[in-house]
Each structure stands twice: as structure tokens, then as C-alpha cells.
Amino acid sequence: MAQSASLLTRIMATSISATIRAGKIIRDVMSEGGLKIVEKGKNDLQTEADRCAQKCIITSLSRLFPNITIIGEEESSYCEIPSDWIVTEADQDILKLKLPVHLENIDPKDVCVWVDPLDGTSEYTQGLVEHVTVLVGVAIGERAIGGVIHQPYYKDNEKGTLGRTLWGINGVGYGGFVPASPPDGKRFITTTRSHSDKNVKAAIDALSPDKVIRVGGAGHKVILLLEGEAHAYVFASQGCKKWDTCAPEAVLHAIGGTLTDFYGEKYAYHAETIHPNLRGVLATAPGEAHQWYLNHIPEEVKQNLQ
């Protein structure tokens, strides 16, 4: 790896390679049929794919970057780590990126990487694999700066390949997708497929959407914003965690979108922060009036997120 590249670009470049490898692990576990599902809590599943994909990503990153903090969704796993799971290569195009001065010389102690090895586990166990993403978010201080979203089951019909990787660095650039604007004069909202409740419904109803798109995974929902399929991602619940939103937030911000809680405040992603996003998740596509959505959320909905 080019040691002359900055720490941030090296982490991002390695994360892209690691998520691609993790995506193959996820596909392999599914094809072999050994999901070994564990119920961590209500509507909160974990599979062998979650555990092993996380081992791949965290082992790869921690060996190359021993002085940064890495936080993964899953508990430590006892699955074997084959040598070919440990990624040492890095995306060469990312290594060549020019960063602004304030991102060039960052202290490793200020870096916290948030890993969701398999976002959309519930859908994965049901065979709805197009909902699945692998997420690696890079925070510097409190802010989500870089994000990688890998879709293991994305079909590229032109190339005849499986899987694609989207990335973004706030204030620097993005890649792996072509941003598109959602339809004018409409309001399409994406929200949870499997974790809805009265508060989630009340928030959506208050926005009078023309269409509600219910899908699994925070990564998948934000991709709908990136590619113009939805105007807003609305989840008035405390169910999301920092590893769900760090990467998607960074990629969304890189193209001019916004992600906050239901009070309009950004989440902090430093190593000492609490893991749950207790005040919900509201994200809007570039060009959408984020404040309009905040203003139209009923006060009772917000109070339920205190």
C-alpha cells in the first residue's frame, strides 16, 4: 500500500477491499446453507455471515491500522479466520485522492471506524438478499467523514458481475454510483420493512407521502436517496445504531444530502458515544428541504424519542 497516501485514504481504500471480500463471505454462507441464526433480541437476528464478515473486516483493518478505534455490531466470533479473509490490498483509485488540508494529517486516536458487517440481516434470512449491504463508516472526531456501502447481491447486467461498492468522503468526492434526483412534485418516503411501530407510522403519515417504500437496512434506504428513488428516509424509532448510519451518512453528505435525528441534530460518532441513535433517523436527498420534514413531524412523535 502506498504509505505516502494519507491515513484517511488508506483506511477508505482498505475498507473498500475488505467489504468486497466480506460480501463474498456473505454469499458463500448463504449458498452453503449454514446460516446458524442467533436471536440477539426482539427482531434482532445474527447469522454466521454477520459474524464471519465482521471478522474479515475488523481483522483486516486492525492489522493495518492498530492505533485507530474500530467498533463492530457483533460480539467477538469464534469462527476460523482463513488467511484469504485477511485483506492486505487497497483500492488504488482511492489512494490517489487529494484531500483538503484538514483531512491530510489526522491523528489515529481521533479516528473511529463503525462496522456493520451485514445490514439487513432479517431480510437476508428470508432470502431477500437485494436488501443486504456491508457498511464501514469512518468518523474523525464526532463527524462521519468517509463511508463505504457494499451491495453483495447487486447484479451488473452489463458486466455480468455480482456486487458493487459505493463510497463517499464528505468534502472530497464519491464513486460507485451515479447520483440522481427524485421526481419533482412527489414525495416518496423510504422506511423500515421489519421494525415499524405506531411512532414510525405517525411520523410518515404526518408527511403525506405519495408513496412509502419499505425496505430492510439503513444502507439500502440511503442508496434509494442517492439514486433518486426516494426523497426522504424516515425512521422515528430508537432501533438504529451508529454502525447503521455512519457510512450511509458520510456517503449521503458527500453528494449534498442530510442525515440528522428528529430534532435536526447530527449524531456524534466518536469512540465514547453511546451506540443507539435514540432520537431517530431522518435523512433527505440532495435538494430536499430537510427543515420542512423536521417542521412537519408532530411534537408527540419527537417526545417519544427522548
C-alpha positions as a Python dict, from the first residue, in 0.01 Angstrom:
ca = {
    (1, 'M'): (0, 0, 0),
    (2, 'A'): (122, 349, -81),
    (3, 'Q'): (247, 478, 254),
    (4, 'S'): (265, 830, 108),
    (5, 'A'): (-115, 834, 96),
    (6, 'S'): (-294, 990, 391),
    (7, 'L'): (-431, 783, 678),
    (8, 'L'): (-792, 854, 575),
    (9, 'T'): (-743, 746, 213),
    (10, 'R'): (-559, 431, 325),
    (11, 'I'): (-841, 338, 563),
    (12, 'M'): (-1103, 404, 295),
    (13, 'A'): (-909, 215, 26),
    (14, 'T'): (-864, -88, 252),
    (15, 'S'): (-1228, -72, 364),
    (16, 'I'): (-1343, -97, 3),
    (17, 'S'): (-1135, -412, -48),
    (18, 'A'): (-1249, -556, 286),
    (19, 'T'): (-1620, -500, 219),
    (20, 'I'): (-1587, -670, -119),
    (21, 'R'): (-1425, -971, 49),
    (22, 'A'): (-1692, -968, 322),
    (23, 'G'): (-1958, -963, 52),
    (24, 'K'): (-1820, -1284, -95),
    (25, 'I'): (-1824, -1443, 251),
    (26, 'I'): (-2190, -1345, 287),
    (27, 'R'): (-2276, -1504, -47),
    (28, 'D'): (-2076, -1817, 37),
    (29, 'V'): (-2253, -1866, 372),
    (30, 'M'): (-2592, -1831, 203),
    (31, 'S'): (-2506, -2072, -78),
    (32, 'E'): (-2376, -2329, 171),
    (33, 'G'): (-2695, -2301, 376),
    (34, 'G'): (-2529, -2279, 718),
    (35, 'L'): (-2677, -1953, 847),
    (36, 'K'): (-2668, -2062, 1216),
    (37, 'I'): (-2917, -1792, 1318),
    (38, 'V'): (-2899, -1648, 1670),
    (39, 'E'): (-3171, -1421, 1811),
    (40, 'K'): (-2993, -1136, 1993),
    (41, 'G'): (-3320, -967, 2091),
    (42, 'K'): (-3666, -889, 1961),
    (43, 'N'): (-3647, -860, 1580),
    (44, 'D'): (-3266, -865, 1608),
    (45, 'L'): (-3105, -1160, 1434),
    (46, 'Q'): (-2744, -1260, 1379),
    (47, 'T'): (-2611, -1521, 1138),
    (48, 'E'): (-2282, -1692, 1066),
    (49, 'A'): (-2246, -1448, 777),
    (50, 'D'): (-2265, -1148, 1015),
    (51, 'R'): (-2004, -1298, 1244),
    (52, 'C'): (-1756, -1404, 978),
    (53, 'A'): (-1792, -1093, 761),
    (54, 'Q'): (-1716, -880, 1066),
    (55, 'K'): (-1408, -1088, 1147),
    (56, 'C'): (-1285, -1034, 791),
    (57, 'I'): (-1328, -656, 807),
    (58, 'I'): (-1210, -589, 1161),
    (59, 'T'): (-910, -823, 1144),
    (60, 'S'): (-802, -669, 813),
    (61, 'L'): (-835, -310, 936),
    (62, 'S'): (-690, -364, 1283),
    (63, 'R'): (-374, -530, 1148),
    (64, 'L'): (-304, -239, 915),
    (65, 'F'): (-424, 39, 1146),
    (66, 'P'): (-356, -72, 1504),
    (67, 'N'): (-395, 275, 1656),
    (68, 'I'): (-749, 355, 1543),
    (69, 'T'): (-1071, 254, 1720),
    (70, 'I'): (-1291, 1, 1541),
    (71, 'I'): (-1642, -78, 1667),
    (72, 'G'): (-1843, -361, 1513),
    (73, 'E'): (-2206, -457, 1557),
    (74, 'E'): (-2143, -818, 1651),
    (75, 'E'): (-1979, -970, 1956),
    (76, 'S'): (-1646, -1144, 1905),
    (77, 'S'): (-1680, -1458, 1698),
    (78, 'Y'): (-1504, -1789, 1734),
    (79, 'C'): (-1524, -1877, 1367),
    (80, 'E'): (-1195, -1962, 1200),
    (81, 'I'): (-1019, -1687, 1006),
    (82, 'P'): (-881, -1833, 685),
    (83, 'S'): (-580, -1643, 557),
    (84, 'D'): (-764, -1539, 241),
    (85, 'W'): (-1018, -1349, 454),
    (86, 'I'): (-748, -1107, 566),
    (87, 'V'): (-730, -823, 317),
    (88, 'T'): (-398, -650, 255),
    (89, 'E'): (-467, -485, -79),
    (90, 'A'): (-627, -143, -118),
    (91, 'D'): (-827, 33, -388),
    (92, 'Q'): (-567, 219, -593),
    (93, 'D'): (-802, 493, -717),
    (94, 'I'): (-890, 591, -360),
    (95, 'L'): (-522, 607, -264),
    (96, 'K'): (-470, 873, -532),
    (97, 'L'): (-739, 1106, -397),
    (98, 'K'): (-635, 1457, -295),
    (99, 'L'): (-772, 1557, 43),
    (100, 'P'): (-826, 1903, 190),
    (101, 'V'): (-557, 2007, 437),
    (102, 'H'): (-771, 1941, 746),
    (103, 'L'): (-806, 1574, 646),
    (104, 'E'): (-447, 1514, 539),
    (105, 'N'): (-276, 1477, 875),
    (106, 'I'): (-527, 1330, 1116),
    (107, 'D'): (-434, 1168, 1446),
    (108, 'P'): (-518, 794, 1452),
    (109, 'K'): (-656, 845, 1803),
    (110, 'D'): (-926, 1071, 1654),
    (111, 'V'): (-1045, 800, 1414),
    (112, 'C'): (-1335, 568, 1494),
    (113, 'V'): (-1448, 314, 1235),
    (114, 'W'): (-1802, 177, 1263),
    (115, 'V'): (-1867, -164, 1103),
    (116, 'D'): (-2199, -325, 1022),
    (117, 'P'): (-2090, -648, 854),
    (118, 'L'): (-2439, -736, 728),
    (119, 'D'): (-2700, -463, 731),
    (120, 'G'): (-3044, -611, 665),
    (121, 'T'): (-2998, -943, 847),
    (122, 'S'): (-3372, -1005, 884),
    (123, 'E'): (-3418, -979, 508),
    (124, 'Y'): (-3107, -1190, 446),
    (125, 'T'): (-3253, -1477, 649),
    (126, 'Q'): (-3573, -1454, 442),
    (127, 'G'): (-3385, -1468, 113),
    (128, 'L'): (-3446, -1100, 31),
    (129, 'V'): (-3078, -1058, -45),
    (130, 'E'): (-3110, -742, -254),
    (131, 'H'): (-3170, -553, 74),
    (132, 'V'): (-2830, -652, 217),
    (133, 'T'): (-2536, -413, 247),
    (134, 'V'): (-2196, -417, 418),
    (135, 'L'): (-2117, -87, 591),
    (136, 'V'): (-1789, 70, 700),
    (137, 'G'): (-1807, 428, 826),
    (138, 'V'): (-1503, 638, 916),
    (139, 'A'): (-1550, 912, 1175),
    (140, 'I'): (-1294, 1176, 1262),
    (141, 'G'): (-1373, 1329, 1596),
    (142, 'E'): (-1752, 1344, 1616),
    (143, 'R'): (-1829, 1360, 1245),
    (144, 'A'): (-1893, 1087, 988),
    (145, 'I'): (-1641, 1172, 715),
    (146, 'G'): (-1598, 862, 498),
    (147, 'G'): (-1832, 579, 413),
    (148, 'V'): (-1829, 253, 218),
    (149, 'I'): (-2153, 73, 124),
    (150, 'H'): (-2111, -263, -48),
    (151, 'Q'): (-2405, -449, -203),
    (152, 'P'): (-2305, -817, -228),
    (153, 'Y'): (-2602, -914, -443),
    (154, 'Y'): (-2618, -619, -682),
    (155, 'K'): (-2635, -753, -1038),
    (156, 'D'): (-2443, -562, -1301),
    (157, 'N'): (-2606, -694, -1615),
    (158, 'E'): (-2366, -512, -1847),
    (159, 'K'): (-2054, -656, -1686),
    (160, 'G'): (-2216, -982, -1582),
    (161, 'T'): (-2081, -941, -1228),
    (162, 'L'): (-2229, -963, -881),
    (163, 'G'): (-2174, -692, -620),
    (164, 'R'): (-2095, -321, -627),
    (165, 'T'): (-1933, -76, -387),
    (166, 'L'): (-2043, 282, -326),
    (167, 'W'): (-1820, 524, -138),
    (168, 'G'): (-1810, 886, -34),
    (169, 'I'): (-1583, 1122, 157),
    (170, 'N'): (-1752, 1438, 277),
    (171, 'G'): (-1598, 1738, 102),
    (172, 'V'): (-1384, 1520, -127),
    (173, 'G'): (-1591, 1305, -361),
    (174, 'Y'): (-1785, 985, -420),
    (175, 'G'): (-1789, 685, -650),
    (176, 'G'): (-1954, 358, -745),
    (177, 'F'): (-2288, 516, -833),
    (178, 'V'): (-2444, 797, -1035),
    (179, 'P'): (-2645, 1040, -819),
    (180, 'A'): (-2998, 1109, -939),
    (181, 'S'): (-3273, 1341, -822),
    (182, 'P'): (-3610, 1206, -707),
    (183, 'P'): (-3922, 1304, -905),
    (184, 'D'): (-4037, 1666, -878),
    (185, 'G'): (-4379, 1730, -733),
    (186, 'K'): (-4390, 1399, -545),
    (187, 'R'): (-4288, 1280, -200),
    (188, 'F'): (-4155, 926, -182),
    (189, 'I'): (-4050, 810, 165),
    (190, 'T'): (-3847, 503, 248),
    (191, 'T'): (-3871, 342, 589),
    (192, 'T'): (-3831, 17, 776),
    (193, 'R'): (-3973, -305, 642),
    (194, 'S'): (-3949, -511, 961),
    (195, 'H'): (-3926, -271, 1260),
    (196, 'S'): (-4229, -44, 1232),
    (197, 'D'): (-4444, 78, 1522),
    (198, 'K'): (-4703, 347, 1600),
    (199, 'N'): (-4442, 623, 1623),
    (200, 'V'): (-4286, 533, 1287),
    (201, 'K'): (-4631, 530, 1127),
    (202, 'A'): (-4732, 863, 1284),
    (203, 'A'): (-4420, 1034, 1151),
    (204, 'I'): (-4477, 904, 799),
    (205, 'D'): (-4849, 986, 797),
    (206, 'A'): (-4772, 1345, 901),
    (207, 'L'): (-4563, 1391, 586),
    (208, 'S'): (-4847, 1286, 348),
    (209, 'P'): (-4627, 1077, 118),
    (210, 'D'): (-4728, 984, -235),
    (211, 'K'): (-4551, 652, -187),
    (212, 'V'): (-4392, 462, 102),
    (213, 'I'): (-4105, 228, 15),
    (214, 'R'): (-4046, -31, 287),
    (215, 'V'): (-3705, -194, 266),
    (216, 'G'): (-3452, -351, 501),
    (217, 'G'): (-3125, -195, 612),
    (218, 'A'): (-3015, 166, 661),
    (219, 'G'): (-2762, 126, 382),
    (220, 'H'): (-3029, 17, 134),
    (221, 'K'): (-3258, 306, 232),
    (222, 'V'): (-2986, 566, 183),
    (223, 'I'): (-2900, 415, -156),
    (224, 'L'): (-3260, 493, -256),
    (225, 'L'): (-3188, 859, -170),
    (226, 'L'): (-2856, 855, -357),
    (227, 'E'): (-3014, 722, -675),
    (228, 'G'): (-3333, 929, -678),
    (229, 'E'): (-3577, 656, -578),
    (230, 'A'): (-3689, 836, -261),
    (231, 'H'): (-3695, 1190, -126),
    (232, 'A'): (-3655, 1104, 243),
    (233, 'Y'): (-3570, 822, 482),
    (234, 'V'): (-3792, 843, 790),
    (235, 'F'): (-3743, 620, 1095),
    (236, 'A'): (-3897, 760, 1415),
    (237, 'S'): (-3759, 485, 1636),
    (238, 'Q'): (-3464, 420, 1864),
    (239, 'G'): (-3374, 98, 1682),
    (240, 'C'): (-3087, 227, 1466),
    (241, 'K'): (-2728, 220, 1589),
    (242, 'K'): (-2417, 417, 1495),
    (243, 'W'): (-2282, 132, 1281),
    (244, 'D'): (-2608, 150, 1079),
    (245, 'T'): (-2578, 520, 997),
    (246, 'C'): (-2211, 627, 999),
    (247, 'A'): (-2125, 501, 650),
    (248, 'P'): (-2457, 595, 485),
    (249, 'E'): (-2445, 942, 642),
    (250, 'A'): (-2095, 1007, 508),
    (251, 'V'): (-2183, 896, 155),
    (252, 'L'): (-2507, 1095, 158),
    (253, 'H'): (-2328, 1408, 283),
    (254, 'A'): (-2066, 1366, 9),
    (255, 'I'): (-2333, 1435, -255),
    (256, 'G'): (-2509, 1710, -60),
    (257, 'G'): (-2776, 1517, 130),
    (258, 'T'): (-2852, 1539, 501),
    (259, 'L'): (-2894, 1293, 790),
    (260, 'T'): (-2991, 1403, 1141),
    (261, 'D'): (-3203, 1299, 1435),
    (262, 'F'): (-3566, 1414, 1459),
    (263, 'Y'): (-3456, 1735, 1629),
    (264, 'G'): (-3226, 1830, 1342),
    (265, 'E'): (-2907, 1748, 1532),
    (266, 'K'): (-2623, 1546, 1383),
    (267, 'Y'): (-2516, 1231, 1562),
    (268, 'A'): (-2170, 1208, 1717),
    (269, 'Y'): (-1957, 912, 1610),
    (270, 'H'): (-1655, 938, 1841),
    (271, 'A'): (-1538, 626, 2023),
    (272, 'E'): (-1702, 715, 2357),
    (273, 'T'): (-2050, 789, 2223),
    (274, 'I'): (-2348, 566, 2301),
    (275, 'H'): (-2430, 318, 2027),
    (276, 'P'): (-2809, 367, 1982),
    (277, 'N'): (-2946, 656, 1775),
    (278, 'L'): (-3202, 738, 2042),
    (279, 'R'): (-3369, 1029, 1864),
    (280, 'G'): (-3450, 851, 1539),
    (281, 'V'): (-3313, 893, 1189),
    (282, 'L'): (-3429, 1147, 931),
    (283, 'A'): (-3238, 1167, 604),
    (284, 'T'): (-3314, 1367, 292),
    (285, 'A'): (-3186, 1356, -64),
    (286, 'P'): (-2980, 1645, -205),
    (287, 'G'): (-3203, 1941, -285),
    (288, 'E'): (-3475, 1839, -41),
    (289, 'A'): (-3572, 2091, 228),
    (290, 'H'): (-3466, 1896, 536),
    (291, 'Q'): (-3616, 2159, 765),
    (292, 'W'): (-3957, 2111, 604),
    (293, 'Y'): (-3959, 1750, 717),
    (294, 'L'): (-3847, 1846, 1068),
    (295, 'N'): (-4122, 2108, 1089),
    (296, 'H'): (-4393, 1862, 987),
    (297, 'I'): (-4305, 1589, 1237),
    (298, 'P'): (-4561, 1601, 1523),
    (299, 'E'): (-4424, 1708, 1861),
    (300, 'E'): (-4561, 1391, 2018),
    (301, 'V'): (-4351, 1181, 1780),
    (302, 'K'): (-4039, 1374, 1880),
    (303, 'Q'): (-4119, 1345, 2250),
    (304, 'N'): (-4142, 968, 2215),
    (305, 'L'): (-3778, 974, 2104),
    (306, 'Q'): (-3643, 1146, 2415),
}
